[in-house]
């Protein structure tokens, strides 16, 4: 009922605003109140701007019983993501807002929790200058590059296994961003002070999370912000490169992944280090990420002897792709995750190899994607290895 109520409010709002916008265009030769380009924009002079966008991801996929047993073990057929996004400014163009709501089951964390998490982003930004701005609210932390890239701008239907285990995700707090130009080069500095407990969290303890990131673009900026969009759809005419590093400390974390995961039986401190890079040139794109999480005592135990732990270890992800001039893209991915010895009784080394193809009809906003993946454990890629299996997926993304 809550989701339906929110959708009804949006529909009523648009229904009320659309006729007024159309009539405004007929009555005046000024800039139109309503425009449709990057989504739907409603603007009134320099006092108000609302951009409205939506997107959905519909998919079907299968997983096999084993590497040498191709019988279907599970079928995934669903709307993976359905989102509404609002952004713009009110009263002052320096004061901006960004709101993103999610409506699908997987997008509301209902598969790992009991309460729907509809709010993904809700943040206010103030632009002190073109180079420096700050935010207050709930947003993505300045973590690994693939996580900060929108799920609508991915080359594959899902992010890597390394990202899923070690990412920082979203949190609530203060955010700061500063860009320093040095001739053609750019240095980007990003930092945050947040609760450390993730989206829509309740008050738990006094522990906070401190995150800092720096990026170096030695060859100048990417076309259309391509350093945060997978693949080289822009087919950069000159080589572009970005190198980034993130360090984060989460004090008295209540969850197995800090901002994500199930609740621990006791609070724990842990550290996360991330290094990543991306290269693009004439349709070719290469991206790599190294992620590491450490904690002095990652395991917690209940009074009945049940165990929950922070996944401490290392992850590496690499992706290589080529986008043809006709917007057909071929991509490959290799990922490995290694747990530290302290949690070796509960986790195993896991590796994945992906091959995929994407056809872009309107950039990342309208595209069709297909991929196959093979996952193996304990460094044993043989098809008859225990726990090894195949997967395949087809997904269509549609949005404005």
Secondary structure by P-SEA (a helix, b strand, c coil): caaaaaaaaaaaaaaacaaaaaaaaaaccccccccccccbbbbccccbbbbbbbbcccccccccccccccccccccccccccbbbbbbccccccbbbbbbbbcccccccccccccccccccccccccccccccccccccccccccccccccccccccccccccccccccccbbbbbbbbbbcccbbbbbbbbccccccccccccccbbbbbbbbbbbccccccccccccccccccccccccccbbbbbbbcccccccccccccccbbbbbbbbbbccccccccbbbbbbbbbbbbcccccccccbbbbbcccbbbbbbbbbcccccccccbbbbbbbbbcccccccccbbbbbbbbbbbbccccccccccbbbbbbccccccccccccccccbbbbbbcc
